[in-house]
Amino acid sequence: MNAVGPMFVDRRTLRLLDGDFMIQAVSYRPRASALALLTAAALAIGGCGQQAHATPPSTQAAASPQAAAPPVATVTLPPATAPVPATFDVAALSDRVKPMVVNITTTHEVKGPEGLDPFQFFFGPQGGGRLNPRGQQPTQTALGTGFIIDPSGYVVTNEHVIHDASGVRVRLADEREFEAEVVGRDPKLDLALLRLKGASGLPVAPLGASEQLRVGEHVLAVGNPFGLGHTVTLGIVSAKARAIGAGPYDDFIQTDASINPGNSGGPLFNWRGEVVGINTAIRAGANGIGFAIPIDALKDVLPQLREKGFVERGKLGLLFQPVTRDLAAALQLDGPRGALVAEVEPGGAAARAGIKPGDVIVNVNGVPIHHAEELRRNVARNAPGSEIAVTLVRAQKQQQVVAKLDALQDEEGDAAGRARPSQGARPERQLSAEKLGIQVSEAPGGGVRVDGFASGSNVQEIEVGDVILEVNGAPVKDVAGLRAAIAKLKDGSVALLKVRRGKLVQFAAVPISAR
């Protein structure tokens, strides 16, 4: 199985918000022709190689009903207190961990016109694509990696490795092969749990603590790049808590340990031989920039994957946005931290707990919220029906409330999203809100619509089409109300505006100046 022919890589591309940063999932699909291998290699050199996705599908796939599974005895070692050594025996570590890593081969049906393999158009009948003489659906294979977490044959990998697979086979380091069934999957975190049929007495990879992982610490990646099974690469942790646009709970470990197509789902070991991450994505066109899911995220959902086959998450029921420096000044905070509540779902968990728009959530269950996106992750790791302690700042005073979470059905919105400005008809009468540096007019249904900006205006957080609803907590029903609210503001201060942008409501900080 290690000797592979030419490659086919699933083309699923993710372009992030800056428009230039593209990442690719590191699963791999081999083909059977030497000509195709040369052709694919030439395409890759020319910039047309794999652009597979690292974003889990938006719709969670339902796991097939499974027979009752025996308890999974995962191994979690206590954190070591000793400092990381400057040097360690990499060869010995490699020998110790490689038996815990598996190669994964998945089979996928090819859907082409009238049963024709699409690759026949590129490589011809000798390139591996052909019409099936029996009229059956042609198939292709894909490669990935996984690691064993239970001696009875439970294996963890990425969900995108086994997504839409009609068959899954796993090969161990000792060359034994097993058919695998998918026990559970979590597309939002891009995690899947497999069970090897008939396996027992397998070596188990101990799970470490990614929270304790330090930037600069050595890590070892083991995987199946391009079908070259049990390949070992050494690097360091380049960064933590990376958000790359792969999903709603982005929190990746960045590493320069070499990761390539076929490494998806493979373990990232620390120097003690504990799994601290799950290799998932690489930056297309870059060397030494790979991303791994923190192992702590797996530990949060592993019991549900094993017992239910899917993951249920708690929902707080609010929209939030980051706290910028200007917003922090307008709210009189000591710095830009936490998540600013923009809107609260009527009757939801947040509303029942007394959380209000304008509150800044700074802590959940004792865990500080430094950046807004941390709120989403910290809430989601709690099950529906559980209670969480939420610390918030309201009117410069800190208080704590308890919220009983609802079940998350659809993803929580993010009020920091860039909604399109309203395209409604522009009122004929336009007035000026001088101290804000904007041109405004009456908005249908109440509020004041932003129609433009005064010359030299330095307003950055509002856009044409936004509807101003409040100024420093005071409701604004019309232009006269806006002017009255502005008249109370001191030059040089920062006003906190509540605005509606499309269907979203959020806050914006606007400096006040004499004009």
C-alpha positions in Angstrom: 0.0 0.0 0.0 3.0 2.3 0.5 3.9 2.2 -3.2 1.5 4.5 -4.9 0.9 5.7 -8.4 -0.2 9.1 -9.7 -2.2 11.4 -7.6 -5.7 12.9 -7.8 -6.3 15.6 -5.2 -9.8 16.7 -4.3 -10.2 20.3 -5.5 -11.9 22.1 -2.6 -10.5 25.6 -2.1 -10.9 27.9 0.8 -10.1 31.6 0.4 -9.9 33.6 3.6 -11.0 37.1 4.4 -7.9 38.8 3.1 -8.5 37.3 -0.3 -4.9 36.1 -0.7 -4.5 33.4 2.0 -5.5 30.0 0.8 -5.2 26.8 2.9 -5.7 23.2 1.9 -6.6 20.1 3.7 -3.9 17.5 3.8 -5.7 14.4 2.6 -4.5 12.8 -0.6 -6.0 10.8 -3.5 -3.7 8.4 -5.5 -4.2 7.2 -9.1 -2.8 4.3 -11.1 -0.8 5.7 -14.0 2.8 6.8 -14.2 1.9 9.3 -16.9 -0.7 10.9 -14.6 1.9 11.1 -11.8 4.2 13.1 -14.1 1.4 15.3 -15.3 0.1 16.0 -11.7 3.7 16.8 -10.6 4.0 19.3 -13.4 0.7 20.9 -12.5 1.7 21.2 -8.9 5.0 22.9 -9.8 3.0 25.3 -12.0 0.8 26.2 -9.1 -2.1 23.9 -10.0 -1.7 21.3 -7.3 -4.1 20.4 -4.6 -6.4 23.1 -3.3 -8.5 20.9 -1.1 -10.6 22.4 1.7 -9.9 22.7 5.3 -13.4 23.8 6.1 -15.7 21.2 7.5 -19.0 20.8 5.6 -21.7 23.2 6.8 -24.2 20.4 7.3 -23.3 17.8 9.9 -23.5 14.3 8.5 -25.6 12.0 10.6 -23.7 9.0 11.9 -25.1 5.6 11.0 -26.6 3.7 13.9 -23.9 1.6 15.6 -23.9 -1.3 17.8 -23.1 -0.6 21.5 -19.5 0.2 21.7 -17.2 -1.0 24.6 -15.8 1.8 26.7 -12.9 3.5 25.2 -10.0 3.7 27.6 -8.1 6.8 26.4 -4.7 7.5 27.9 -4.1 10.9 29.3 -0.8 11.6 31.0 -0.4 14.2 33.8 1.4 17.3 32.8 5.2 17.2 33.3 6.7 20.0 35.4 10.2 19.6 34.1 11.3 22.1 31.5 11.5 21.1 27.8 15.1 19.8 27.1 17.2 21.7 24.6 17.9 18.3 22.9 16.3 14.9 23.0 16.6 11.6 21.2 14.3 12.1 18.2 15.1 8.6 16.8 14.0 6.9 20.0 10.9 9.0 20.2 10.1 8.2 16.5 10.5 4.4 17.2 8.2 4.7 20.2 5.3 6.6 18.6 5.2 5.2 15.0 3.3 2.0 16.1 0.5 4.3 17.4 0.0 5.9 14.0 -2.1 4.4 11.1 -2.5 4.9 7.4 -6.0 5.4 6.2 -7.3 4.6 2.7 -10.9 5.6 1.8 -12.9 4.7 -1.3 -15.1 7.3 -3.0 -17.6 7.0 -5.8 -16.9 9.1 -8.9 -19.9 10.9 -10.2 -19.3 11.7 -13.9 -21.5 11.9 -17.0 -23.0 8.5 -17.9 -20.5 6.7 -15.6 -17.4 8.2 -17.2 -14.4 8.8 -14.9 -13.7 12.5 -15.3 -9.9 11.8 -15.3 -10.4 9.9 -18.6 -10.8 13.3 -20.2 -7.3 14.3 -18.9 -5.3 11.1 -19.0 -7.1 8.8 -21.4 -8.1 5.2 -20.7 -4.6 4.3 -19.6 -4.6 7.0 -17.0 -6.8 5.1 -14.5 -10.2 6.6 -15.6 -12.4 4.2 -17.5 -16.0 3.2 -18.1 -17.1 0.4 -15.8 -18.0 -2.5 -18.1 -20.6 -3.8 -15.6 -22.3 -0.4 -15.4 -21.2 0.1 -11.7 -20.2 3.4 -10.3 -16.4 4.0 -10.8 -14.4 4.7 -7.6 -11.3 6.6 -6.5 -9.2 6.3 -3.4 -8.0 8.9 -0.9 -5.3 8.7 1.7 -5.0 10.1 5.2 -3.6 9.4 8.6 -4.9 8.6 12.1 -3.8 7.5 15.5 -5.0 4.9 18.0 -6.6 6.0 21.2 -7.8 2.6 22.5 -6.3 -0.9 22.4 -9.6 -2.3 21.1 -9.2 -0.3 17.8 -10.6 3.2 18.1 -8.8 5.6 15.8 -9.0 9.4 15.5 -8.7 11.3 12.2 -10.0 14.3 10.4 -13.6 14.3 9.2 -12.6 15.5 5.8 -10.5 12.3 5.4 -13.6 10.0 5.6 -16.2 12.5 4.4 -18.6 10.8 1.8 -16.4 7.7 1.8 -18.1 4.4 0.8 -15.3 2.4 2.4 -12.5 2.9 4.9 -9.4 0.7 5.4 -6.7 1.2 8.0 -3.1 -0.1 7.8 -1.0 -0.4 11.0 2.8 0.1 11.2 3.2 -3.7 11.4 1.5 -4.0 8.0 -1.8 -5.5 9.3 -4.9 -4.1 7.6 -8.4 -3.7 9.0 -11.7 -2.6 7.7 -13.0 0.4 9.7 -16.4 1.8 10.5 -17.2 5.4 11.3 -18.4 5.7 14.9 -18.8 9.4 15.1 -18.0 12.6 13.3 -17.9 16.3 14.0 -17.6 18.4 10.8 -17.5 21.7 12.8 -14.2 20.7 14.4 -13.2 18.4 11.5 -12.8 15.3 13.7 -13.9 11.7 13.2 -13.7 8.6 15.3 -13.2 5.2 13.7 -13.4 1.6 15.0 -11.3 -1.2 13.5 -13.2 -4.4 13.1 -11.6 -7.3 14.8 -8.7 -5.4 16.3 -7.4 -5.8 19.9 -4.3 -5.2 21.9 -3.2 -2.2 19.9 -0.6 0.4 21.1 -2.3 3.6 22.3 -1.1 7.1 21.8 -1.3 9.1 25.1 -3.1 12.4 24.9 -1.3 15.4 26.1 -2.5 18.9 27.0 -2.4 21.4 24.2 -3.2 24.3 26.5 0.2 23.8 28.1 2.1 23.7 24.8 4.5 26.5 24.5 5.5 28.4 21.3 9.0 27.3 20.3 8.5 23.8 21.8 9.7 20.9 19.6 7.0 18.7 18.0 7.1 15.6 15.8 4.6 15.0 13.0 4.0 11.4 11.8 1.8 10.7 8.8 1.2 9.3 5.4 2.2 12.1 3.0 1.6 11.2 -0.7 1.1 7.6 0.5 4.6 7.4 2.0 3.4 5.8 5.3 4.8 6.6 8.7 6.9 9.5 7.6 8.4 11.5 10.5 9.1 15.2 10.4 10.5 17.5 13.2 9.7 21.1 13.9 8.5 23.5 16.5 5.3 25.2 17.6 5.3 28.4 15.5 2.2 29.9 17.1 -1.0 29.1 18.9 -4.7 30.1 18.7 -4.5 30.7 14.9 -7.8 31.5 13.2 -7.6 30.6 9.5 -11.2 30.6 8.4 -11.6 26.9 8.5 -14.7 26.7 10.7 -16.6 28.3 13.5 -14.3 27.1 16.2 -10.9 28.0 14.7 -8.1 27.6 17.3 -5.2 26.0 15.4 -1.6 25.2 16.4 0.8 26.5 13.8 3.9 24.4 13.2 6.8 24.3 10.8 7.0 20.5 11.0 6.6 19.4 7.4 3.0 18.5 6.6 1.9 17.4 3.2 -1.2 15.9 1.4 -1.9 12.6 3.1 -0.9 13.9 6.6 -4.5 14.8 7.5 -5.7 13.4 10.7 -2.1 12.4 11.8 -0.8 13.2 15.3 1.5 16.0 16.3 3.6 14.7 19.3 5.4 16.7 21.9 8.9 15.6 23.0 7.4 13.3 25.7 5.5 11.3 23.1 2.0 12.8 23.9 -0.4 13.8 21.1 -0.9 17.6 21.4 -2.4 18.2 18.0 -4.1 16.7 14.9 -2.5 17.8 11.6 -5.2 19.2 9.4 -4.2 21.9 6.9 -1.3 23.7 5.2 -1.0 27.1 3.6 -1.0 26.6 -0.1 2.2 27.8 -1.8 4.1 28.1 1.4 6.7 25.9 3.1 6.8 25.4 6.8 3.3 26.6 7.6 1.0 23.9 8.8 -1.9 23.8 11.2 -3.1 21.3 13.7 -6.3 21.0 15.8 -5.4 21.2 19.5 -5.8 17.9 21.3 -7.9 19.6 24.1 -10.6 20.2 21.5 -10.8 16.5 20.8 -10.9 15.6 24.5 -13.9 18.0 24.8 -16.0 16.1 22.2 -14.6 12.5 22.4 -17.2 11.1 24.8 -20.0 12.3 22.6 -18.4 11.0 19.4 -18.1 7.6 21.1 -21.5 7.4 22.7 -23.8 9.3 20.3 -21.8 9.5 17.0 -22.2 13.3 16.9 -21.7 16.4 19.0 -24.3 18.5 20.7 -23.3 22.0 21.8 -24.8 24.6 24.1 -26.1 27.9 22.8 -26.0 31.2 24.7 -28.3 32.9 22.2 -26.6 36.2 21.4 -24.7 38.1 18.7 -21.3 39.5 19.6 -18.4 41.5 18.1 -14.8 42.2 19.0 -13.9 45.1 21.3 -11.7 47.5 19.4 -9.6 50.1 21.0 -12.1 52.8 20.1 -15.0 50.7 21.5 -13.0 50.1 24.6 -12.5 53.9 25.0 -16.2 54.5 24.4 -17.2 51.9 26.9 -14.5 53.2 29.4 -12.8 49.8 29.6 -9.2 49.4 30.6 -8.4 47.9 27.2 -9.7 46.0 24.2 -10.7 42.6 25.6 -13.8 40.4 25.8 -16.8 40.1 23.5 -19.3 43.0 23.1 -22.9 41.8 23.1 -24.6 43.3 20.1 -28.0 41.6 20.2 -29.7 39.1 22.5 -32.1 36.4 21.2 -35.5 37.0 22.8 -36.2 34.2 25.4 -32.8 32.6 24.8 -30.3 31.6 27.5 -28.6 35.0 27.5 -31.8 36.9 27.8 -33.0 34.6 30.7 -29.7 35.2 32.5 -30.2 39.0 32.2 -27.4 39.6 29.6 -28.1 42.8 27.6 -26.8 44.4 24.5 -23.8 46.6 25.4 -22.5 44.2 28.0 -18.9 43.0 27.5 -18.4 39.3 28.4 -14.9 38.9 29.9 -15.0 35.5 31.4 -16.8 32.1 31.1 -16.6 29.5 33.8 -13.4 31.1 35.1 -11.7 31.3 31.7 -10.8 34.8 30.6 -12.1 35.9 27.2 -9.3 37.9 25.7 -10.5 37.8 22.1 -14.2 37.8 21.0 -14.0 34.4 19.2 -13.0 32.7 22.4 -16.5 33.2 23.6 -17.9 31.0 20.9 -15.5 28.2 21.7 -15.9 28.4 25.4 -19.7 28.3 25.3 -19.8 25.5 22.7 -17.7 23.1 24.8 -20.6 22.9 27.2 -23.6 20.6 26.6 -27.2 21.9 26.2 -28.9 22.2 29.6 -25.7 22.9 31.5 -25.2 26.1 33.4 -22.2 28.4 32.9 -21.0 31.3 34.9 -20.6 34.4 32.8 -18.7 37.4 34.0 -19.6 40.7 32.2 -18.9 44.4 32.4 -21.9 46.7 32.4 -21.5 50.5 32.9 -17.9 50.1 34.1 -19.0 47.6 36.8 -18.2 43.8 36.7 -20.9 41.3 37.6 -21.6 37.6 37.2 -24.7 35.8 36.0 -25.5 32.2 35.4 -26.9 31.0 32.1 -28.6 27.7 31.4 -27.7 26.8 27.8 -30.1 25.9 25.0 -29.2 23.4 22.3 -27.3 24.8 19.3 -29.2 24.1 16.1 -27.7 26.6 13.7 -24.4 28.4 14.2 -24.4 31.5 16.4 -24.2 34.6 14.3 -21.3 37.0 14.7 -22.3 40.6 14.8 -18.8 41.5 13.5 -19.9 40.1 10.1 -19.7 42.5 7.3 -23.4 42.8 6.2 -24.2 44.6 3.0 -25.6 48.1 3.4 -29.3 48.6 3.0 -30.3 49.1 -0.6 -33.5 51.0 0.2 -34.5 54.2 -1.5 -32.6 57.2 -0.4 -34.8 59.9 1.2 -34.8 63.2 -0.5 -34.0 65.2 2.6 -30.4 64.8 3.8 -29.0 66.5 7.0 -25.6 66.7 8.6 -24.6 65.3 11.9 -21.5 67.5 12.1 -19.8 66.2 15.3 -20.0 62.7 13.9 -18.7 63.6 10.5 -21.5 61.9 8.7 -24.5 62.8 6.4 -27.8 61.3 7.7 -31.5 61.1 6.9 -34.6 59.6 8.4 -34.8 55.8 8.1 -38.1 54.1 7.4 -39.3 52.4 10.6 -37.3 54.7 12.9 -33.6 55.5 13.4 -31.3 57.5 11.3 -29.7 56.3 8.1 -26.0 57.0 7.3 -25.9 58.4 3.7 -22.3 59.6 3.5 -19.3 61.1 5.2 -18.1 64.7 5.7 -14.9 65.8 4.1 -11.9 64.9 6.3 -14.0 62.5 8.4 -12.1 59.8 10.2 -15.1 57.6 10.9 -14.0 53.9 10.4 -16.6 51.7 12.1 -19.8 52.7 10.4 -20.7 52.4 6.7 -23.1 54.0 4.3 -26.5 52.3 4.8 -26.1 51.7 8.5 -29.0 52.8 10.6 -28.2 54.5 13.9 -30.5 53.2 16.7 -28.8 54.5 19.9 -26.1 56.9 21.0 -24.5 56.1 24.3 -27.5 54.1 25.3 -30.1 56.8 24.4 -32.6 55.7 21.7 -32.5 57.6 18.4 -35.8 57.7 16.6 -35.1 60.5 14.0 -32.5 63.1 13.0 -33.6 65.5 15.6 -33.1 62.8 18.3 -29.6 62.1 16.9 -28.7 65.8 17.0 -30.0 66.1 20.6 -27.9 63.1 21.7 -24.8 64.4 20.0 -25.2 67.8 21.5 -24.6 66.3 25.0 -21.2 64.8 23.9 -17.9 66.5 24.6 -15.4 67.2 21.9 -12.6 64.7 21.9 -14.7 62.0 23.5 -15.8 58.7 21.8 -19.5 58.0 21.2 -20.9 54.5 21.4 -23.4 54.0 18.5 -25.7 51.1 18.2 -26.3 50.5 14.5 -28.3 48.1 12.3 -26.4 46.8 9.3 -28.6 44.7 7.1 -30.1 42.1 9.5 -27.4 42.5 12.1 -27.2 44.9 15.0 -23.8 45.9 16.4 -21.9 48.7 18.1 -19.5 51.2 16.7 -17.2 53.7 18.2 -17.1 57.2 16.6 -14.9 60.0 17.8 -16.5 63.3 18.5 -15.0 66.5 17.1 -15.9 70.1 16.7 -16.7 71.0 13.1 
